[in-house]
Amino acid sequence: MAIVRLTQIDEDSLALILPDEMLARANWKVGDTVLLTESAGGFLLSKPDSTFHLLLESDMRDPD
């Protein structure tokens, strides 16, 4: 567990600052896609699996 800080990027955007130790443990690097999921206790951050990426690409191509 860690306490993290939200930082203002511009008028309409915030960034979540994560400690280096947490980034290393999660194997996250600049530019990675991170999935934010709402749960009963709050929110969870996770690295999406390959299935998620395939679904996301499919949705982007499907103009509906």
PDB file of N, CA, C and O in Angstrom:
ATOM      1  N   MET A   1       0.840  -1.164   0.000  1.00  0.00           N
ATOM      2  CA  MET A   1       0.000   0.000   0.000  1.00  0.00           C
ATOM      3  C   MET A   1       0.895   1.239   0.000  1.00  0.00           C
ATOM      4  O   MET A   1       1.977   1.248   0.587  1.00  0.00           O
ATOM      5  N   ALA A   2       0.416   2.275  -0.670  1.00  0.00           N
ATOM      6  CA  ALA A   2       1.148   3.537  -0.702  1.00  0.00           C
ATOM      7  C   ALA A   2       0.155   4.681  -0.820  1.00  0.00           C
ATOM      8  O   ALA A   2      -0.919   4.535  -1.405  1.00  0.00           O
ATOM      9  N   ILE A   3       0.524   5.795  -0.267  1.00  0.00           N
ATOM     10  CA  ILE A   3      -0.258   7.011  -0.458  1.00  0.00           C
ATOM     11  C   ILE A   3       0.321   7.714  -1.667  1.00  0.00           C
ATOM     12  O   ILE A   3       1.528   7.944  -1.744  1.00  0.00           O
ATOM     13  N   VAL A   4      -0.548   8.057  -2.620  1.00  0.00           N
ATOM     14  CA  VAL A   4      -0.091   8.694  -3.853  1.00  0.00           C
ATOM     15  C   VAL A   4      -0.737  10.066  -3.981  1.00  0.00           C
ATOM     16  O   VAL A   4      -1.688  10.380  -3.265  1.00  0.00           O
ATOM     17  N   ARG A   5      -0.227  10.870  -4.879  1.00  0.00           N
ATOM     18  CA  ARG A   5      -0.673  12.239  -5.031  1.00  0.00           C
ATOM     19  C   ARG A   5      -1.197  12.479  -6.442  1.00  0.00           C
ATOM     20  O   ARG A   5      -0.632  11.986  -7.418  1.00  0.00           O
ATOM     21  N   LEU A   6      -2.276  13.239  -6.536  1.00  0.00           N
ATOM     22  CA  LEU A   6      -2.774  13.704  -7.830  1.00  0.00           C
ATOM     23  C   LEU A   6      -2.142  15.064  -8.111  1.00  0.00           C
ATOM     24  O   LEU A   6      -2.081  15.926  -7.234  1.00  0.00           O
ATOM     25  N   THR A   7      -1.677  15.244  -9.339  1.00  0.00           N
ATOM     26  CA  THR A   7      -1.035  16.485  -9.744  1.00  0.00           C
ATOM     27  C   THR A   7      -1.750  17.046 -10.961  1.00  0.00           C
ATOM     28  O   THR A   7      -2.118  16.298 -11.867  1.00  0.00           O
ATOM     29  N   GLN A   8      -1.949  18.362 -10.988  1.00  0.00           N
ATOM     30  CA  GLN A   8      -2.594  19.027 -12.121  1.00  0.00           C
ATOM     31  C   GLN A   8      -1.624  19.066 -13.300  1.00  0.00           C
ATOM     32  O   GLN A   8      -0.494  19.536 -13.166  1.00  0.00           O
ATOM     33  N   ILE A   9      -2.073  18.569 -14.460  1.00  0.00           N
ATOM     34  CA  ILE A   9      -1.251  18.592 -15.669  1.00  0.00           C
ATOM     35  C   ILE A   9      -1.596  19.819 -16.500  1.00  0.00           C
ATOM     36  O   ILE A   9      -0.719  20.587 -16.896  1.00  0.00           O
ATOM     37  N   ASP A  10      -2.880  19.989 -16.754  1.00  0.00           N
ATOM     38  CA  ASP A  10      -3.382  21.180 -17.422  1.00  0.00           C
ATOM     39  C   ASP A  10      -4.786  21.442 -16.897  1.00  0.00           C
ATOM     40  O   ASP A  10      -5.194  20.841 -15.904  1.00  0.00           O
ATOM     41  N   GLU A  11      -5.515  22.310 -17.534  1.00  0.00           N
ATOM     42  CA  GLU A  11      -6.826  22.712 -17.032  1.00  0.00           C
ATOM     43  C   GLU A  11      -7.786  21.542 -16.833  1.00  0.00           C
ATOM     44  O   GLU A  11      -8.576  21.539 -15.889  1.00  0.00           O
ATOM     45  N   ASP A  12      -7.719  20.548 -17.723  1.00  0.00           N
ATOM     46  CA  ASP A  12      -8.680  19.445 -17.698  1.00  0.00           C
ATOM     47  C   ASP A  12      -8.083  18.091 -17.346  1.00  0.00           C
ATOM     48  O   ASP A  12      -8.765  17.074 -17.470  1.00  0.00           O
ATOM     49  N   SER A  13      -6.822  18.049 -16.909  1.00  0.00           N
ATOM     50  CA  SER A  13      -6.178  16.753 -16.689  1.00  0.00           C
ATOM     51  C   SER A  13      -5.421  16.702 -15.373  1.00  0.00           C
ATOM     52  O   SER A  13      -4.804  17.676 -14.941  1.00  0.00           O
ATOM     53  N   LEU A  14      -5.491  15.530 -14.751  1.00  0.00           N
ATOM     54  CA  LEU A  14      -4.712  15.240 -13.550  1.00  0.00           C
ATOM     55  C   LEU A  14      -3.833  14.034 -13.819  1.00  0.00           C
ATOM     56  O   LEU A  14      -4.143  13.215 -14.684  1.00  0.00           O
ATOM     57  N   ALA A  15      -2.740  13.921 -13.084  1.00  0.00           N
ATOM     58  CA  ALA A  15      -1.862  12.752 -13.174  1.00  0.00           C
ATOM     59  C   ALA A  15      -1.753  12.135 -11.785  1.00  0.00           C
ATOM     60  O   ALA A  15      -1.737  12.844 -10.779  1.00  0.00           O
ATOM     61  N   LEU A  16      -1.678  10.833 -11.741  1.00  0.00           N
ATOM     62  CA  LEU A  16      -1.480  10.096 -10.503  1.00  0.00           C
ATOM     63  C   LEU A  16       0.005   9.764 -10.409  1.00  0.00           C
ATOM     64  O   LEU A  16       0.543   9.064 -11.265  1.00  0.00           O
ATOM     65  N   ILE A  17       0.659  10.264  -9.376  1.00  0.00           N
ATOM     66  CA  ILE A  17       2.095  10.041  -9.201  1.00  0.00           C
ATOM     67  C   ILE A  17       2.287   8.794  -8.347  1.00  0.00           C
ATOM     68  O   ILE A  17       1.870   8.751  -7.189  1.00  0.00           O
ATOM     69  N   LEU A  18       2.926   7.777  -8.933  1.00  0.00           N
ATOM     70  CA  LEU A  18       3.172   6.519  -8.234  1.00  0.00           C
ATOM     71  C   LEU A  18       4.654   6.422  -7.865  1.00  0.00           C
ATOM     72  O   LEU A  18       5.514   6.826  -8.648  1.00  0.00           O
ATOM     73  N   PRO A  19       4.956   5.891  -6.680  1.00  0.00           N
ATOM     74  CA  PRO A  19       6.351   5.728  -6.281  1.00  0.00           C
ATOM     75  C   PRO A  19       7.095   4.756  -7.208  1.00  0.00           C
ATOM     76  O   PRO A  19       6.513   3.809  -7.737  1.00  0.00           O
ATOM     77  N   ASP A  20       8.386   5.016  -7.387  1.00  0.00           N
ATOM     78  CA  ASP A  20       9.222   4.161  -8.244  1.00  0.00           C
ATOM     79  C   ASP A  20       9.154   2.694  -7.832  1.00  0.00           C
ATOM     80  O   ASP A  20       9.146   1.809  -8.688  1.00  0.00           O
ATOM     81  N   GLU A  21       9.105   2.428  -6.523  1.00  0.00           N
ATOM     82  CA  GLU A  21       9.067   1.044  -6.048  1.00  0.00           C
ATOM     83  C   GLU A  21       7.814   0.322  -6.542  1.00  0.00           C
ATOM     84  O   GLU A  21       7.875  -0.846  -6.927  1.00  0.00           O
ATOM     85  N   MET A  22       6.676   1.026  -6.529  1.00  0.00           N
ATOM     86  CA  MET A  22       5.434   0.404  -6.999  1.00  0.00           C
ATOM     87  C   MET A  22       5.478   0.179  -8.505  1.00  0.00           C
ATOM     88  O   MET A  22       5.019  -0.854  -8.993  1.00  0.00           O
ATOM     89  N   LEU A  23       6.018   1.128  -9.235  1.00  0.00           N
ATOM     90  CA  LEU A  23       6.133   0.983 -10.688  1.00  0.00           C
ATOM     91  C   LEU A  23       7.012  -0.218 -11.034  1.00  0.00           C
ATOM     92  O   LEU A  23       6.696  -0.984 -11.944  1.00  0.00           O
ATOM     93  N   ALA A  24       8.100  -0.374 -10.314  1.00  0.00           N
ATOM     94  CA  ALA A  24       9.009  -1.495 -10.567  1.00  0.00           C
ATOM     95  C   ALA A  24       8.334  -2.828 -10.243  1.00  0.00           C
ATOM     96  O   ALA A  24       8.462  -3.784 -11.008  1.00  0.00           O
ATOM     97  N   ARG A  25       7.620  -2.901  -9.125  1.00  0.00           N
ATOM     98  CA  ARG A  25       6.945  -4.147  -8.742  1.00  0.00           C
ATOM     99  C   ARG A  25       5.860  -4.522  -9.739  1.00  0.00           C
ATOM    100  O   ARG A  25       5.635  -5.703 -10.000  1.00  0.00           O
ATOM    101  N   ALA A  26       5.178  -3.509 -10.301  1.00  0.00           N
ATOM    102  CA  ALA A  26       4.116  -3.769 -11.274  1.00  0.00           C
ATOM    103  C   ALA A  26       4.673  -3.935 -12.688  1.00  0.00           C
ATOM    104  O   ALA A  26       3.943  -4.296 -13.611  1.00  0.00           O
ATOM    105  N   ASN A  27       5.970  -3.669 -12.850  1.00  0.00           N
ATOM    106  CA  ASN A  27       6.631  -3.718 -14.160  1.00  0.00           C
ATOM    107  C   ASN A  27       5.961  -2.742 -15.140  1.00  0.00           C
ATOM    108  O   ASN A  27       5.741  -3.073 -16.305  1.00  0.00           O
ATOM    109  N   TRP A  28       5.641  -1.538 -14.651  1.00  0.00           N
ATOM    110  CA  TRP A  28       5.049  -0.486 -15.472  1.00  0.00           C
ATOM    111  C   TRP A  28       6.110   0.511 -15.866  1.00  0.00           C
ATOM    112  O   TRP A  28       6.998   0.848 -15.083  1.00  0.00           O
ATOM    113  N   LYS A  29       6.001   0.981 -17.108  1.00  0.00           N
ATOM    114  CA  LYS A  29       6.940   1.963 -17.636  1.00  0.00           C
ATOM    115  C   LYS A  29       6.160   3.084 -18.316  1.00  0.00           C
ATOM    116  O   LYS A  29       4.973   2.934 -18.603  1.00  0.00           O
ATOM    117  N   VAL A  30       6.822   4.195 -18.571  1.00  0.00           N
ATOM    118  CA  VAL A  30       6.194   5.320 -19.257  1.00  0.00           C
ATOM    119  C   VAL A  30       5.579   4.838 -20.561  1.00  0.00           C
ATOM    120  O   VAL A  30       6.234   4.142 -21.338  1.00  0.00           O
ATOM    121  N   GLY A  31       4.330   5.203 -20.805  1.00  0.00           N
ATOM    122  CA  GLY A  31       3.644   4.824 -22.036  1.00  0.00           C
ATOM    123  C   GLY A  31       2.806   3.563 -21.927  1.00  0.00           C
ATOM    124  O   GLY A  31       2.019   3.273 -22.828  1.00  0.00           O
ATOM    125  N   ASP A  32       2.954   2.804 -20.842  1.00  0.00           N
ATOM    126  CA  ASP A  32       2.140   1.591 -20.658  1.00  0.00           C
ATOM    127  C   ASP A  32       0.667   1.966 -20.502  1.00  0.00           C
ATOM    128  O   ASP A  32       0.341   3.040 -19.997  1.00  0.00           O
ATOM    129  N   THR A  33      -0.209   1.078 -20.937  1.00  0.00           N
ATOM    130  CA  THR A  33      -1.638   1.221 -20.694  1.00  0.00           C
ATOM    131  C   THR A  33      -1.958   0.559 -19.373  1.00  0.00           C
ATOM    132  O   THR A  33      -1.565  -0.581 -19.122  1.00  0.00           O
ATOM    133  N   VAL A  34      -2.679   1.287 -18.528  1.00  0.00           N
ATOM    134  CA  VAL A  34      -3.065   0.774 -17.214  1.00  0.00           C
ATOM    135  C   VAL A  34      -4.582   0.818 -17.127  1.00  0.00           C
ATOM    136  O   VAL A  34      -5.203   1.814 -17.499  1.00  0.00           O
ATOM    137  N   LEU A  35      -5.169  -0.249 -16.640  1.00  0.00           N
ATOM    138  CA  LEU A  35      -6.614  -0.369 -16.528  1.00  0.00           C
ATOM    139  C   LEU A  35      -7.057   0.088 -15.135  1.00  0.00           C
ATOM    140  O   LEU A  35      -6.569  -0.426 -14.129  1.00  0.00           O
ATOM    141  N   LEU A  36      -7.978   1.046 -15.077  1.00  0.00           N
ATOM    142  CA  LEU A  36      -8.559   1.517 -13.821  1.00  0.00           C
ATOM    143  C   LEU A  36      -9.952   0.929 -13.713  1.00  0.00           C
ATOM    144  O   LEU A  36     -10.822   1.224 -14.532  1.00  0.00           O
ATOM    145  N   THR A  37     -10.167   0.092 -12.694  1.00  0.00           N
ATOM    146  CA  THR A  37     -11.429  -0.617 -12.519  1.00  0.00           C
ATOM    147  C   THR A  37     -12.061  -0.207 -11.196  1.00  0.00           C
ATOM    148  O   THR A  37     -11.405  -0.211 -10.155  1.00  0.00           O
ATOM    149  N   GLU A  38     -13.340   0.147 -11.248  1.00  0.00           N
ATOM    150  CA  GLU A  38     -14.050   0.479 -10.013  1.00  0.00           C
ATOM    151  C   GLU A  38     -14.435  -0.812  -9.298  1.00  0.00           C
ATOM    152  O   GLU A  38     -14.905  -1.763  -9.922  1.00  0.00           O
ATOM    153  N   SER A  39     -14.232  -0.834  -7.989  1.00  0.00           N
ATOM    154  CA  SER A  39     -14.601  -2.003  -7.194  1.00  0.00           C
ATOM    155  C   SER A  39     -15.414  -1.539  -5.988  1.00  0.00           C
ATOM    156  O   SER A  39     -15.588  -0.339  -5.775  1.00  0.00           O
ATOM    157  N   ALA A  40     -15.904  -2.480  -5.210  1.00  0.00           N
ATOM    158  CA  ALA A  40     -16.720  -2.144  -4.041  1.00  0.00           C
ATOM    159  C   ALA A  40     -15.938  -1.284  -3.043  1.00  0.00           C
ATOM    160  O   ALA A  40     -16.513  -0.428  -2.371  1.00  0.00           O
ATOM    161  N   GLY A  41     -14.636  -1.514  -2.952  1.00  0.00           N
ATOM    162  CA  GLY A  41     -13.815  -0.789  -1.982  1.00  0.00           C
ATOM    163  C   GLY A  41     -13.128   0.444  -2.532  1.00  0.00           C
ATOM    164  O   GLY A  41     -12.406   1.117  -1.797  1.00  0.00           O
ATOM    165  N   GLY A  42     -13.327   0.757  -3.789  1.00  0.00           N
ATOM    166  CA  GLY A  42     -12.655   1.907  -4.395  1.00  0.00           C
ATOM    167  C   GLY A  42     -12.293   1.610  -5.838  1.00  0.00           C
ATOM    168  O   GLY A  42     -13.151   1.232  -6.636  1.00  0.00           O
ATOM    169  N   PHE A  43     -11.030   1.780  -6.168  1.00  0.00           N
ATOM    170  CA  PHE A  43     -10.554   1.554  -7.534  1.00  0.00           C
ATOM    171  C   PHE A  43      -9.321   0.658  -7.512  1.00  0.00           C
ATOM    172  O   PHE A  43      -8.553   0.663  -6.550  1.00  0.00           O
ATOM    173  N   LEU A  44      -9.142  -0.108  -8.580  1.00  0.00           N
ATOM    174  CA  LEU A  44      -7.982  -0.977  -8.734  1.00  0.00           C
ATOM    175  C   LEU A  44      -7.242  -0.582 -10.003  1.00  0.00           C
ATOM    176  O   LEU A  44      -7.864  -0.305 -11.028  1.00  0.00           O
ATOM    177  N   LEU A  45      -5.929  -0.557  -9.938  1.00  0.00           N
ATOM    178  CA  LEU A  45      -5.089  -0.345 -11.118  1.00  0.00           C
ATOM    179  C   LEU A  45      -4.451  -1.669 -11.482  1.00  0.00           C
ATOM    180  O   LEU A  45      -3.938  -2.376 -10.614  1.00  0.00           O
ATOM    181  N   SER A  46      -4.480  -2.011 -12.769  1.00  0.00           N
ATOM    182  CA  SER A  46      -3.844  -3.255 -13.215  1.00  0.00           C
ATOM    183  C   SER A  46      -3.378  -3.076 -14.652  1.00  0.00           C
ATOM    184  O   SER A  46      -3.833  -2.183 -15.367  1.00  0.00           O
ATOM    185  N   LYS A  47      -2.471  -3.937 -15.053  1.00  0.00           N
ATOM    186  CA  LYS A  47      -2.009  -3.943 -16.435  1.00  0.00           C
ATOM    187  C   LYS A  47      -2.931  -4.879 -17.211  1.00  0.00           C
ATOM    188  O   LYS A  47      -3.041  -6.056 -16.869  1.00  0.00           O
ATOM    189  N   PRO A  48      -3.594  -4.374 -18.250  1.00  0.00           N
ATOM    190  CA  PRO A  48      -4.518  -5.223 -18.997  1.00  0.00           C
ATOM    191  C   PRO A  48      -3.795  -6.386 -19.672  1.00  0.00           C
ATOM    192  O   PRO A  48      -2.631  -6.270 -20.056  1.00  0.00           O
ATOM    193  N   ASP A  49      -4.501  -7.507 -19.811  1.00  0.00           N
ATOM    194  CA  ASP A  49      -3.914  -8.653 -20.504  1.00  0.00           C
ATOM    195  C   ASP A  49      -4.109  -8.505 -22.009  1.00  0.00           C
ATOM    196  O   ASP A  49      -4.730  -7.541 -22.458  1.00  0.00           O
ATOM    197  N   SER A  50      -3.596  -9.435 -22.784  1.00  0.00           N
ATOM    198  CA  SER A  50      -3.644  -9.357 -24.244  1.00  0.00           C
ATOM    199  C   SER A  50      -5.079  -9.392 -24.764  1.00  0.00           C
ATOM    200  O   SER A  50      -5.364  -8.809 -25.810  1.00  0.00           O
ATOM    201  N   THR A  51      -5.983 -10.061 -24.061  1.00  0.00           N
ATOM    202  CA  THR A  51      -7.386 -10.109 -24.468  1.00  0.00           C
ATOM    203  C   THR A  51      -7.993  -8.712 -24.450  1.00  0.00           C
ATOM    204  O   THR A  51      -8.740  -8.343 -25.357  1.00  0.00           O
ATOM    205  N   PHE A  52      -7.674  -7.939 -23.421  1.00  0.00           N
ATOM    206  CA  PHE A  52      -8.181  -6.575 -23.318  1.00  0.00           C
ATOM    207  C   PHE A  52      -7.717  -5.742 -24.508  1.00  0.00           C
ATOM    208  O   PHE A  52      -8.508  -5.006 -25.098  1.00  0.00           O
ATOM    209  N   HIS A  53      -6.433  -5.855 -24.865  1.00  0.00           N
ATOM    210  CA  HIS A  53      -5.897  -5.095 -25.993  1.00  0.00           C
ATOM    211  C   HIS A  53      -6.610  -5.467 -27.298  1.00  0.00           C
ATOM    212  O   HIS A  53      -6.899  -4.594 -28.116  1.00  0.00           O
ATOM    213  N   LEU A  54      -6.891  -6.743 -27.492  1.00  0.00           N
ATOM    214  CA  LEU A  54      -7.596  -7.173 -28.702  1.00  0.00           C
ATOM    215  C   LEU A  54      -9.006  -6.588 -28.742  1.00  0.00           C
ATOM    216  O   LEU A  54      -9.459  -6.144 -29.797  1.00  0.00           O
ATOM    217  N   LEU A  55      -9.706  -6.581 -27.605  1.00  0.00           N
ATOM    218  CA  LEU A  55     -11.049  -6.011 -27.543  1.00  0.00           C
ATOM    219  C   LEU A  55     -11.020  -4.507 -27.785  1.00  0.00           C
ATOM    220  O   LEU A  55     -11.880  -3.973 -28.486  1.00  0.00           O
ATOM    221  N   LEU A  56     -10.051  -3.834 -27.219  1.00  0.00           N
ATOM    222  CA  LEU A  56      -9.918  -2.386 -27.390  1.00  0.00           C
ATOM    223  C   LEU A  56      -9.648  -2.043 -28.853  1.00  0.00           C
ATOM    224  O   LEU A  56     -10.269  -1.132 -29.400  1.00  0.00           O
ATOM    225  N   GLU A  57      -8.739  -2.755 -29.480  1.00  0.00           N
ATOM    226  CA  GLU A  57      -8.452  -2.519 -30.912  1.00  0.00           C
ATOM    227  C   GLU A  57      -9.677  -2.801 -31.767  1.00  0.00           C
ATOM    228  O   GLU A  57      -9.942  -2.078 -32.727  1.00  0.00           O
ATOM    229  N   SER A  58     -10.419  -3.833 -31.431  1.00  0.00           N
ATOM    230  CA  SER A  58     -11.629  -4.181 -32.169  1.00  0.00           C
ATOM    231  C   SER A  58     -12.671  -3.059 -32.052  1.00  0.00           C
ATOM    232  O   SER A  58     -13.296  -2.682 -33.042  1.00  0.00           O
ATOM    233  N   ASP A  59     -12.849  -2.534 -30.847  1.00  0.00           N
ATOM    234  CA  ASP A  59     -13.802  -1.440 -30.629  1.00  0.00           C
ATOM    235  C   ASP A  59     -13.389  -0.192 -31.390  1.00  0.00           C
ATOM    236  O   ASP A  59     -14.251   0.530 -31.892  1.00  0.00           O
ATOM    237  N   MET A  60     -12.104   0.078 -31.487  1.00  0.00           N
ATOM    238  CA  MET A  60     -11.620   1.268 -32.187  1.00  0.00           C
ATOM    239  C   MET A  60     -11.871   1.161 -33.700  1.00  0.00           C
ATOM    240  O   MET A  60     -12.061   2.173 -34.375  1.00  0.00           O
ATOM    241  N   ARG A  61     -11.871  -0.056 -34.218  1.00  0.00           N
ATOM    242  CA  ARG A  61     -12.078  -0.259 -35.659  1.00  0.00           C
ATOM    243  C   ARG A  61     -13.554  -0.316 -36.022  1.00  0.00           C
ATOM    244  O   ARG A  61     -13.909  -0.072 -37.175  1.00  0.00           O
ATOM    245  N   ASP A  62     -14.415  -0.631 -35.073  1.00  0.00           N
ATOM    246  CA  ASP A  62     -15.844  -0.808 -35.339  1.00  0.00           C
ATOM    247  C   ASP A  62     -16.570   0.520 -35.181  1.00  0.00           C
ATOM    248  O   ASP A  62     -16.761   0.968 -34.050  1.00  0.00           O
ATOM    249  N   PRO A  63     -16.987   1.176 -36.283  1.00  0.00           N
ATOM    250  CA  PRO A  63     -17.598   2.502 -36.194  1.00  0.00           C
ATOM    251  C   PRO A  63     -19.022   2.503 -35.659  1.00  0.00           C
ATOM    252  O   PRO A  63     -19.538   3.569 -35.322  1.00  0.00           O
ATOM    253  N   ASP A  64     -19.670   1.357 -35.570  1.00  0.00           N
ATOM    254  CA  ASP A  64     -21.076   1.229 -35.125  1.00  0.00           C
ATOM    255  C   ASP A  64     -21.890   2.329 -35.701  1.00  0.00           C
ATOM    256  O   ASP A  64     -23.093   2.403 -35.450  1.00  0.00           O
TER     257      ASP A  64
END
